[in-house]
Amino acid sequence: MSKLYIPDEILLKVEKPGRYIGGELNSVVKAPGEYDVHMAMCFADVYEIGMSHLGFKLLYHLLNDQERVWCERVFAPWPDLEDVMREKGYKLFSVESQSEVDRLDMLAFSLQYEMSYTNVVNMIDLAGLPVRAVDRGEDCPLIFCGGPSANNTEPMADFFDFYNLGEGEEMLPEIVETYRQCKAGGMKKTDILREISRISGVYVPAFYETFYDDEGRYAGIRPKEEFKDVAAPVIRKRVVSSFENSYLPEKMVVPNIEVVHDRIMLEIFRGCTRGCRFCQAGFIYRPVRERSPERLAQAAEKLLKSTGYEEISMLSLSTSDYSKLGELTDRLLEFTVPERVSIALPSLRLDSFSFELMEKVSAVRKSGLTFAPEAGTQRLRDIINKGVKEEDLLRSCRMAFEGGWSTVKLYFMLGLPYETDEDLIGIAELAHKVLGVYDSVHAGRKARRPSITVSVSTFVPKPFTPFQWAPQIPVPEIIRRQNVIKQHLSKRVNFSWHDPETSVLEGAISRGDRRIGSVIYDVWKAGGRFDAWDEYLNYDRWMKAFEKNGLHAQDFNMRERDIDEALPWDHVNVGVTKKFLQRELSRAKQGIVTPNCAEKCSGCGVQSYGRGICVGQIQDPVQ
Amino acid sequence: MDKYRIRFSKDGRAKFLSHLDLLRIFSRLARREDIDLVYSSGFNPHAEIVFSAPLPLGMTSDAEYVDLLLNGPADENELMEKLSRSLPEGITPLKIRHLEQGEPNVMKNVDFCAYDICVGFEDARSCNIFPEAVERCLSGNGPVFTMKKSKSGTKLTDIRPLIREFGQDLRASEDGSYQFRAVLAAGNENNLRPETAFRGIMDNINGIDPAEADDGGNDGGEERAENLLSCKILSARKIGYLDRDMKELW
């Protein structure tokens, strides 16, 4: 095994040195000669966060299962180590071979959230590479990205050579194989990019030029003349040809140190039938596709054997919507019970069926039930298409309290479109009703003090949602609305909220255009990193960077956009049409609920993929 | 139920793995290797795995112990083989023993612990006078006070009674550093860490008030008067536990 890159005396002085040492179970090390393409999956946050992402680990194993490819892992060093590295001249290094990454063939970044963008830039720089793609020469690795935030390609377009738009399982093998052939043929970088650009779902920002109108607003994008033969005007997201048969690793790298999500994660289905209008994941991961209980149970058993994990968690956007949940649970229990492995059922809607299920898997740790009504009144819940009724929530709570629970967490959003103070007061009232249910269940008896928490995050409008045109509210207004809730909330209810500055910056970046790249660059240049961590975020630094570039953050996050104006992500087709999103916005304004895809197809456009539960449904584009 | 005690070493990158990391590693390993551990009853059952005292992060060791409680007898060779192939790099099982009914915890009969301490000297003079200076410090009549962490907080403590042997067999290593043996109090009653002993002795030799010395007090030595001893601790390795008769533990 290779030597550690960072010497012991440095590692002993930093927090959690176990982040940097590698050597984990099932991590992949290949010998020289076993591979032609040497690459790394990069995560722009610390080890414990990156190693908690199923997609990141899944693609790592998928790439290593390819012939002639070795894929390592790279994480952002925490600032304590980074400071020493910069002072002493160490560069960004990979976990497996413990070597500098600037000589690798490709670096693939997984973009999970916008506030990690300064870390991406910082990591490229720490690798000793020019941060902007245009400045990187022939001997630099190709740096590309994928993941949910990559769907708005523009804010990070300056820094990446290309984008993987869509499901990595489908695209990455093709990308690395194309690269391998190009490299074997001794091709130059631009020519390699030309070849990779031919792959469906790939976007090469340098092949396009963007336009702005007289008022300085984004006006559109088109392929440059010399790249028209390879650069498509619109890039369509790729999806796996069969989700049932798509890649499920039999081994999964097991961290030695504790990470945030440290268990077997079983992706039971992809996409979501609900269409909550604020939720980007609910639209970009369509079509809705399930895996069979047989295949899932088989995969879980193998993973258990190869990892020794003590817990299996089902993963999806809404566990209760999996059509064969009971059958899958029974199949899993056959081998988890004798092995003393527990099953977790996250984001379960509480009804009698799920209670029975929870009893069965004895996931009855009576602490911590969570509900996400998202909004305080039925009016606003209808606007956001969150199909939760107050009666349902209170019934679930009654069931839970009768079953011995006393801790409930309620998740809400603040700053939703068309929100009024009445809706905010409604949040407090709903919490009080939950409290009332608890009191009535325990009336006349001595009972434990209930722990009811209201957790309120700030709504950030995202691309590819019906609210992509909606204005975000400014920081003082966010604080005022937080206070409205606080004032109306009983002392018996705990209240937690999010940092408003993070939310408005996330709003400005996520709907930004290509010019945001210079803002991100300047923030990084001024010392910005780990902006997703409250203790490192510096709001003024961002405001100064906007100003320096002659831009106003409000133009991107707080301005209501015209329904037909050019959007910086119009050249990406995720399957859901702009027409559908416009329709959904207008229904939101009228407070009309759109049915669940499983009940009725509303013609979102994703049927064009011919996959998943859409197949064969009659399209009925409700107006 | 059968209990097995395994002695193992911790080297290389494994020195950065904590006590809690090891607990997770052993319980997952048992599941992968079909080692039939006994689980506690109750709401959150956990495997019956008991370690010797936690090793400070960064220290290597030849004397780590783990007791595994199994549902029935196991083939000791097979168990060792499973551990060898499944433990992370740097953790090596050394020997195994079936425990008798009612045999106490490893730490029960421990009074001392032997360490190999690796140091670096700023100059040849410091190196030459080191054994004698340490000897003089420890053989005098006065106490050797230093700031020491205990359950009741960090306070000024006389560490001399806790030191059995220190620095008398100084020997040069190939890389220019030096090594010596230290035998310090260990176990449930008293415990003295090598760094604490080292700092206390150096401050005493150099006439530094231990209450005022900061953590890096012995590190540099650049700002010291010339006649003082300038020495820096580089690493420590736990060699083995000893009982009150200085007999090494299994």
Interface residues (C-beta under 8 A of the other chain):
Chain A: M1 L4 D8 E9 L11 L12 P17 G18 I21 G22 G23 E24 L25 V254 N256 I257 E258 L304 K305 S306 T307 G308 Y309 E310 E339 R340 V341 R365
Chain B: G12 R13 A14 K15 F16 L17 S18 L20 D21 R24 I25 S27 R28 L29 A30 R31 R32 Y39 F43 N44 P45 L57 G58 P88 E89 G90 L234 S235
